[in-house]
């Protein structure tokens, strides 16, 4: 058969309605999928992340075959391509197509690698990724008209454009954002009964992948013992249905809360399926809105969830494509300290970090507050080089792809991009962790202590951070009040805090 188009599908483009497949002719075109070693090793990926991508890719390839497509699948066992570029060049040599068609990659690195691998005499046709609800061009146009790049304003436009939770031209409930109602901790009683997450028993194909990952990536972080992520469209739809039915009704109030032995809470657990393109954002948003209208669910819960998908996820993608490649080197505070070794093991006496990292190692998952206000906030306070922590997030989470991970981490968690698209650094003392979790119980440190042997590193470093950046924070209306509290500290204690902070910063690996 003479091949017309080689249709290149990437591991996070598992959309049956992919723009690259719309005009495909199964009789003349060949789909190529590549398991490239570099995609698991350019950052030291969690084994569950590797397994999720490989299993989902193999299942999707099988489904394409059932639909009549010819699939040239280059697995690690059969071809062992070192990189996507190498695999693409080998496929081109084998198939000799007249051209290549692909959906625009989410990650700039991947796009550059594919373009570099193309021979000069062969045309590469990029298709727009129609999975998203806001194109990169539309986002750039919105950003050009905006005085400030703030998600809230973008989110309101998206609500109007897609007519989500709207009453004519006004938001249902009379306000756009119910975030203030979604920040409660559990109190001493704890979370109580939480609906169990759905179970996806590994089939033979997934079991083969798990065995491969255990063998080939034995030195990578994380466990496969709890692998339970949707790897097919059918499983992804089942995960969405389960969330809408059982956890969305109570999602909002405690979405920021943390508790030992509670890895998932009421969270949706569909971000990995969304980022693999097994689910489409519009169907997710519409399912949540439909449940609110039909079952009279709590509006704050439903709006809070929809904001994450329709607002924040689309906003992050727009920012990534607007600000790359500079975003990858952003370092607003000029932090240069290396990542402590215990980020890879969870072996630290700081119980909040041990719990959050331990959970991450077990599942390849932590919810947004564990990422933002535990592992991320510590990175800011401990003056860790942003690029090191960004690579850690990209390594450790099953839902991590650079277009969404990098702006979330560099921009929001670490404030490395400064006020470009986030209004303040997210920092707090150990008191915040105590209020939102039970992590402080039994910890070697005590959140109320700023100095002394029992001083909580978060607390000490928080006050040192305020003092270090006092002028900048005082000029920001959202952080000015925090800085005013510095005035209540006696000069002698202020000196002690600074000494304790310097001691902690010089021995981060020992915390």
C-alpha positions as CSV (number, residue, x, y, z in Angstrom):
1,X,0.0,0.0,0.0
2,X,1.3,3.5,-0.9
3,X,0.9,5.6,2.2
4,X,-0.7,9.0,1.7
5,X,-0.4,10.4,5.2
6,X,1.4,9.3,8.3
7,X,-0.9,10.4,11.1
8,X,1.2,11.0,14.2
9,X,-0.8,10.6,17.5
10,X,1.0,11.5,20.8
11,X,0.4,9.9,24.1
12,X,-1.7,12.7,25.4
13,X,-3.9,12.9,22.2
14,X,-6.1,9.9,22.7
15,X,-9.2,11.6,21.3
16,X,-11.4,9.5,19.0
17,X,-12.5,12.8,17.5
18,X,-9.0,14.1,17.0
19,X,-8.7,16.7,14.2
20,X,-5.9,14.5,12.8
21,X,-8.3,11.7,12.3
22,X,-11.2,13.7,10.9
23,X,-10.0,13.6,7.2
24,X,-8.2,10.3,7.6
25,X,-8.7,7.5,5.0
26,X,-8.1,4.1,6.6
27,X,-7.3,2.7,3.1
28,X,-4.5,5.2,2.4
29,X,-3.3,6.6,5.8
30,X,-1.4,5.0,8.6
31,X,-1.6,6.1,12.3
32,X,1.8,6.1,14.1
33,X,2.1,6.0,17.8
34,X,5.5,5.9,19.5
35,X,6.5,4.8,23.0
36,X,9.7,6.9,23.3
37,X,12.0,6.2,26.2
38,X,12.8,9.9,26.6
39,X,9.2,10.7,27.4
40,X,9.6,8.8,30.6
41,X,13.2,9.9,31.4
42,X,13.6,13.5,30.4
43,X,12.2,14.0,33.9
44,X,12.4,11.0,36.2
45,X,8.8,10.0,35.9
46,X,6.8,8.3,38.6
47,X,6.2,4.7,37.6
48,X,2.4,5.1,37.8
49,X,2.7,8.1,35.3
50,X,4.6,6.0,32.9
51,X,2.2,3.0,33.2
52,X,-0.8,5.3,32.7
53,X,0.5,6.8,29.5
54,X,1.6,3.4,28.0
55,X,-1.5,1.5,28.9
56,X,-3.8,4.3,27.6
57,X,-1.8,4.5,24.4
58,X,-2.0,0.7,23.8
59,X,-5.7,0.6,24.5
60,X,-6.3,3.5,22.1
61,X,-4.2,1.9,19.4
62,X,-6.3,-1.3,19.8
63,X,-9.5,0.7,19.5
64,X,-8.3,2.4,16.4
65,X,-7.5,-1.0,14.9
66,X,-11.1,-2.1,15.7
67,X,-12.3,1.0,13.8
68,X,-10.4,-0.1,10.7
69,X,-7.3,2.1,11.0
70,X,-3.9,0.7,10.2
71,X,-1.7,1.5,13.2
72,X,2.1,1.4,13.2
73,X,2.7,1.1,16.9
74,X,6.3,1.4,18.1
75,X,6.4,-0.1,21.6
76,X,9.4,-0.1,24.0
77,X,9.6,-3.8,23.6
78,X,9.5,-4.0,19.9
79,X,11.3,-0.8,18.7
80,X,12.8,0.8,21.9
81,X,13.0,4.3,20.3
82,X,15.2,6.6,22.4
83,X,13.1,9.7,21.5
84,X,10.0,10.8,19.6
85,X,12.2,12.2,16.9
86,X,14.1,9.0,16.4
87,X,10.8,7.0,16.3
88,X,9.3,9.4,13.8
89,X,12.3,9.2,11.5
90,X,12.3,5.4,11.7
91,X,8.5,5.3,10.9
92,X,9.0,7.7,7.9
93,X,11.8,5.4,6.6
94,X,9.5,2.3,6.9
95,X,6.3,3.8,5.6
96,X,7.5,6.4,3.1
97,X,4.4,8.6,3.3
98,X,3.6,11.5,1.1
99,X,3.1,13.7,4.2
100,X,2.7,13.8,7.9
101,X,-0.4,15.0,9.8
102,X,-0.5,15.7,13.5
103,X,-2.4,17.6,16.1
104,X,-0.4,20.5,17.6
105,X,1.4,19.2,20.7
106,X,0.6,20.7,24.1
107,X,4.3,20.9,25.0
108,X,6.7,23.2,23.1
109,X,9.6,20.7,23.6
110,X,7.6,18.0,21.8
111,X,6.7,20.2,18.9
112,X,10.3,21.3,18.4
113,X,11.5,17.7,18.5
114,X,8.9,16.6,15.8
115,X,9.7,19.5,13.6
116,X,13.5,18.8,13.9
117,X,12.9,15.2,12.9
118,X,11.1,16.0,9.6
119,X,13.0,15.7,6.4
120,X,13.0,19.0,4.3
121,X,11.2,17.4,1.4
122,X,8.2,16.2,3.4
123,X,5.3,18.4,4.5
124,X,4.1,18.4,8.1
125,X,0.6,19.6,8.5
126,X,-0.3,20.7,12.0
127,X,-4.0,20.5,13.0
128,X,-5.5,22.7,15.7
129,X,-6.3,20.8,19.0
130,X,-10.1,21.0,19.0
131,X,-10.3,19.3,22.4
132,X,-10.0,22.7,24.1
133,X,-12.8,25.3,24.5
134,X,-10.5,28.3,23.9
135,X,-8.0,28.2,21.1
136,X,-4.6,29.6,21.6
137,X,-5.4,32.4,19.1
138,X,-8.6,33.3,20.9
139,X,-6.7,33.4,24.2
140,X,-4.0,35.6,22.8
141,X,-6.6,38.0,21.5
142,X,-8.3,38.1,24.9
143,X,-5.0,38.6,26.6
144,X,-4.2,41.5,24.3
145,X,-7.4,43.3,25.2
146,X,-7.0,42.7,29.0
147,X,-5.4,45.1,31.4
148,X,-4.6,42.1,33.7
149,X,-4.2,38.5,33.0
150,X,-6.5,37.1,35.6
151,X,-8.3,33.8,35.5
152,X,-11.5,35.3,37.0
153,X,-12.1,37.6,34.1
154,X,-11.3,34.9,31.6
155,X,-13.6,32.5,33.4
156,X,-16.5,34.9,33.2
157,X,-16.0,35.3,29.5
158,X,-16.0,31.5,29.1
159,X,-19.2,31.1,31.1
160,X,-20.9,33.6,28.8
161,X,-19.5,32.2,25.6
162,X,-20.5,28.6,26.4
163,X,-23.6,29.5,28.4
164,X,-22.6,27.6,31.5
165,X,-24.4,28.3,34.8
166,X,-26.0,31.4,33.2
167,X,-29.4,33.0,33.7
168,X,-29.6,35.1,30.6
169,X,-26.6,37.5,30.8
170,X,-26.2,36.9,34.6
171,X,-24.6,34.1,36.5
172,X,-27.0,31.8,38.3
173,X,-27.1,32.5,42.0
174,X,-26.2,36.1,41.4
175,X,-22.4,35.8,41.6
176,X,-19.7,34.3,39.5
177,X,-17.5,32.7,42.1
178,X,-18.4,30.8,45.3
179,X,-14.8,30.1,46.3
180,X,-15.3,31.6,49.8
181,X,-17.7,28.9,50.6
182,X,-15.3,26.1,49.6
183,X,-12.5,26.5,52.1
184,X,-13.6,24.6,55.2
185,X,-11.5,22.2,57.2
186,X,-12.9,19.2,58.9
187,X,-12.3,20.1,62.5
188,X,-11.3,17.5,65.1
189,X,-14.0,15.1,64.0
190,X,-12.3,14.4,60.7
191,X,-13.9,13.8,57.3
192,X,-16.3,11.1,58.2
193,X,-17.6,8.7,55.6
194,X,-16.3,9.4,52.1
195,X,-17.7,7.6,48.9
196,X,-15.1,5.2,47.6
197,X,-13.4,5.9,44.3
198,X,-14.3,3.6,41.4
199,X,-12.1,0.6,40.8
200,X,-10.6,-0.2,37.4
201,X,-9.2,-3.7,37.5
202,X,-6.2,-4.0,35.2
203,X,-6.8,-6.1,32.2
204,X,-4.2,-8.2,30.4
205,X,-2.9,-5.3,28.4
206,X,-2.5,-3.1,31.5
207,X,-0.9,-5.9,33.5
208,X,1.7,-6.3,30.7
209,X,2.5,-2.6,30.9
210,X,2.8,-2.7,34.7
211,X,5.3,-5.6,34.4
212,X,7.2,-3.7,31.8
213,X,7.4,-0.6,33.9
214,X,8.5,-2.6,37.0
215,X,11.3,-4.1,34.9
216,X,12.5,-1.1,32.8
217,X,12.0,1.7,35.3
218,X,12.8,0.0,38.6
219,X,14.9,3.0,39.7
220,X,12.1,5.5,39.1
221,X,10.1,6.9,42.1
222,X,6.7,5.8,43.1
223,X,4.7,2.6,43.5
224,X,2.4,0.7,41.1
225,X,0.7,-1.2,44.0
226,X,-2.3,1.2,43.9
227,X,-2.5,1.7,40.1
228,X,-6.2,2.4,39.5
229,X,-6.5,5.1,36.8
230,X,-8.9,5.0,33.8
231,X,-7.0,4.0,30.6
232,X,-9.9,3.9,28.1
233,X,-12.6,6.2,27.1
234,X,-15.2,3.8,28.6
235,X,-13.4,3.8,31.9
236,X,-13.0,7.6,31.8
237,X,-16.7,8.1,31.2
238,X,-17.4,5.7,34.1
239,X,-15.1,7.7,36.4
240,X,-16.9,10.9,35.4
241,X,-20.3,9.3,36.1
242,X,-19.2,8.0,39.4
243,X,-17.9,11.5,40.5
244,X,-21.1,13.3,39.4
245,X,-23.3,10.7,41.2
246,X,-21.4,10.2,44.4
247,X,-18.8,13.0,45.2
248,X,-19.8,16.2,43.3
249,X,-22.7,16.8,45.8
250,X,-20.3,17.3,48.6
251,X,-17.2,18.3,46.6
252,X,-17.1,22.0,47.3
253,X,-17.1,22.6,51.1
254,X,-14.1,20.5,51.9
255,X,-12.2,20.5,48.6
256,X,-9.2,22.3,50.3
257,X,-9.1,20.0,53.4
258,X,-6.5,17.4,54.1
259,X,-6.4,14.4,56.4
260,X,-4.1,11.4,57.0
261,X,-5.3,8.3,55.2
262,X,-7.5,10.4,52.9
263,X,-5.8,10.4,49.5
264,X,-8.8,11.4,47.4
265,X,-11.6,12.9,49.5
266,X,-14.5,14.1,47.2
267,X,-12.2,15.0,44.3
268,X,-13.1,14.0,40.8
269,X,-10.0,12.0,39.9
270,X,-10.6,12.7,36.2
271,X,-7.7,15.2,35.5
272,X,-5.5,12.5,34.0
273,X,-8.3,11.3,31.7
274,X,-8.9,14.9,30.7
275,X,-5.3,15.5,30.0
276,X,-4.9,12.3,28.0
277,X,-8.0,13.5,26.0
278,X,-10.1,10.5,27.0
279,X,-12.6,13.0,28.2
280,X,-13.6,16.3,26.7
281,X,-13.9,19.4,28.9
282,X,-17.3,20.4,27.5
283,X,-18.9,17.0,28.3
284,X,-17.5,17.2,31.8
285,X,-18.8,20.7,32.4
286,X,-22.2,19.9,30.9
287,X,-22.5,16.8,33.1
288,X,-21.9,18.8,36.2
289,X,-24.3,21.5,35.2
290,X,-27.0,19.0,34.3
291,X,-26.6,17.3,37.6
292,X,-27.1,20.7,39.4
293,X,-30.2,21.5,37.4
294,X,-31.8,18.0,37.7
295,X,-30.8,17.2,41.3
296,X,-30.6,20.6,42.9
297,X,-27.0,20.1,44.0
298,X,-25.1,22.7,46.0
299,X,-24.3,25.5,43.6
300,X,-21.0,26.3,45.4
301,X,-19.8,22.7,44.8
302,X,-20.8,22.6,41.2
303,X,-19.5,26.1,40.3
304,X,-16.2,25.4,42.1
305,X,-15.7,22.2,40.1
306,X,-16.7,23.8,36.8
307,X,-14.4,26.7,37.4
308,X,-11.5,24.3,37.6
309,X,-12.3,22.8,34.1
310,X,-13.8,25.7,32.2
311,X,-11.8,28.4,33.9
312,X,-8.4,27.4,35.3
313,X,-7.5,24.5,33.0
314,X,-8.2,26.6,29.8
315,X,-6.5,29.6,31.3
316,X,-3.4,27.7,32.1
317,X,-3.1,26.4,28.6
318,X,-3.5,29.8,27.2
319,X,-0.8,31.2,29.5
320,X,1.6,28.4,28.6
321,X,1.4,29.1,24.9
322,X,1.5,32.8,25.4
323,X,4.5,32.9,27.7
324,X,6.8,30.0,26.6
325,X,9.7,29.6,26.5
326,X,10.4,32.4,29.0
327,X,8.0,30.8,31.6
328,X,10.3,27.8,32.0
329,X,13.1,30.0,33.2
330,X,11.0,32.3,35.4
331,X,12.4,33.0,38.8
332,X,10.8,36.1,40.3
333,X,12.4,35.8,43.7
334,X,15.8,34.5,42.3
335,X,15.6,31.4,44.4
336,X,18.6,29.1,43.9
337,X,18.6,26.3,46.5
338,X,18.5,22.7,45.3
339,X,15.5,20.5,45.9
340,X,15.9,18.6,49.2
341,X,16.5,14.9,48.6
342,X,13.4,13.9,50.7
343,X,11.1,15.3,48.0
344,X,11.8,11.9,46.3
345,X,11.3,9.7,49.4
346,X,9.0,11.5,51.7
347,X,11.4,10.8,54.5
348,X,11.2,14.0,56.5
349,X,10.1,14.9,60.1
350,X,7.7,17.5,58.7
351,X,4.6,15.5,58.8
352,X,2.6,17.6,56.3
353,X,5.4,17.0,53.7
354,X,5.8,13.4,54.6
355,X,2.0,12.8,54.2
356,X,1.7,14.7,51.0
357,X,4.8,13.2,49.4
358,X,4.1,9.7,50.7
359,X,0.6,9.9,49.1
360,X,2.2,11.1,45.9
361,X,4.6,8.2,45.9
362,X,1.8,5.7,46.5
363,X,-0.7,7.0,43.9
364,X,1.0,9.6,41.7
365,X,-1.7,11.9,42.9
366,X,-2.3,14.7,45.4
367,X,-5.1,17.3,45.3
368,X,-4.6,21.0,44.5
369,X,-4.1,22.2,48.1
370,X,-1.5,19.5,48.9
371,X,0.4,20.6,45.8
372,X,-0.1,24.4,46.2
373,X,0.0,24.9,50.0
374,X,2.2,22.0,51.1
375,X,4.9,20.9,48.6
376,X,4.6,24.1,46.6
377,X,4.5,26.6,49.4
378,X,7.5,25.0,51.1
379,X,9.4,25.4,47.9
380,X,8.7,29.2,48.0
381,X,9.6,29.6,51.6
382,X,12.7,27.4,51.3
383,X,14.0,29.3,48.3
384,X,14.1,26.3,46.0
385,X,15.1,26.8,42.4
386,X,11.7,26.9,40.6
387,X,12.8,24.8,37.6
388,X,13.8,22.0,39.9
389,X,10.5,21.9,41.6
390,X,8.6,22.3,38.3
391,X,10.5,19.2,37.0
392,X,9.6,17.3,40.2
393,X,5.9,18.0,39.7
394,X,6.1,17.0,36.1
395,X,7.8,13.8,37.2
396,X,5.5,12.8,40.1
397,X,1.9,13.3,39.0
398,X,-0.1,11.1,36.7
399,X,-2.0,14.1,35.3
400,X,1.2,16.1,34.6
401,X,1.8,17.4,31.1
402,X,3.9,20.5,30.8
403,X,1.3,22.8,29.3
404,X,-0.8,22.5,32.5
405,X,1.8,21.6,35.0
406,X,4.3,24.4,34.3
407,X,2.1,27.5,34.6
408,X,0.4,26.0,37.6
409,X,3.7,25.4,39.4
410,X,5.8,28.2,38.2
411,X,3.0,30.7,38.2
412,X,0.7,29.9,41.0
413,X,2.5,27.6,43.5
414,X,5.9,29.2,43.3
415,X,5.1,32.8,42.1
416,X,8.1,32.4,39.8
417,X,6.4,34.4,37.1
418,X,5.7,37.2,39.6
419,X,2.4,39.1,39.1
420,X,2.2,38.2,35.4
421,X,-1.0,36.1,35.9
422,X,-1.3,35.5,39.6
423,X,-2.0,38.3,42.1
424,X,0.1,37.1,45.1
425,X,2.4,34.4,46.3
426,X,0.5,31.7,48.2
427,X,2.3,31.5,51.5
428,X,1.2,30.8,55.0
429,X,2.5,29.6,58.3
430,X,2.1,26.2,59.9
431,X,-1.2,27.5,61.4
432,X,-2.8,27.2,58.0
433,X,-1.8,23.5,57.8
434,X,-3.2,22.9,61.3
435,X,-6.5,24.5,60.4
436,X,-6.9,22.6,57.2
437,X,-5.6,19.1,58.2
438,X,-4.6,16.9,61.1
439,X,-1.0,16.7,59.8
440,X,0.3,18.7,62.7
441,X,-0.7,16.0,65.2
442,X,2.3,14.0,66.2
443,X,4.7,16.1,64.1
444,X,8.2,16.7,65.3
445,X,7.5,20.4,65.0
446,X,4.8,22.7,66.4
447,X,3.1,25.2,64.1
448,X,2.7,27.9,66.8
449,X,6.5,28.1,67.4
450,X,8.6,30.5,65.3
451,X,11.9,29.8,67.1
452,X,13.4,27.1,69.2
453,X,13.9,23.4,68.7
454,X,10.2,22.7,68.1
455,X,9.8,25.6,65.6
456,X,7.8,24.6,62.6
457,X,9.9,25.2,59.5
458,X,6.9,26.5,57.6
459,X,6.2,29.0,60.4
460,X,9.8,30.2,60.7
461,X,10.4,30.5,57.0
462,X,7.0,32.2,56.5
463,X,8.0,35.1,58.8
464,X,11.4,35.2,57.3
465,X,9.9,35.4,53.8
466,X,7.7,38.3,54.9
467,X,10.7,40.1,56.3
468,X,12.9,39.4,53.3
469,X,10.2,40.7,50.8
470,X,8.5,43.3,53.1
471,X,8.6,46.2,50.7
472,X,7.2,44.2,47.7
473,X,4.5,42.5,49.8
474,X,3.5,45.8,51.5
475,X,2.7,47.3,48.1
476,X,0.3,44.5,47.1
477,X,-3.2,45.0,48.6
478,X,-3.6,41.2,48.8
479,X,-0.5,40.7,51.0
480,X,-0.2,44.1,52.8
481,X,-2.0,42.8,55.9
482,X,0.4,39.9,56.3
483,X,3.3,42.3,56.4
484,X,1.6,44.6,58.9
485,X,1.8,41.7,61.3
486,X,5.6,41.9,61.3
487,X,5.3,45.1,63.3
488,X,3.9,43.0,66.2
489,X,7.1,41.0,66.6
490,X,9.6,42.3,69.1
491,X,13.1,43.2,67.6
492,X,14.7,40.5,69.7
493,X,12.4,37.7,68.4
494,X,12.7,39.1,64.8
495,X,16.5,38.5,65.1
496,X,15.9,35.0,66.5
497,X,13.5,34.2,63.6
498,X,16.1,35.3,61.1
499,X,18.8,33.2,62.8
500,X,16.5,30.1,62.9
501,X,15.5,30.6,59.3
502,X,19.1,30.7,58.1
503,X,19.8,27.6,60.1
504,X,16.9,25.8,58.5
505,X,17.8,27.0,55.0
506,X,21.4,25.7,55.4
507,X,20.2,22.2,56.4
508,X,17.1,21.6,54.3
509,X,18.0,18.0,53.7
510,X,17.9,17.3,57.5
511,X,14.4,18.6,58.2
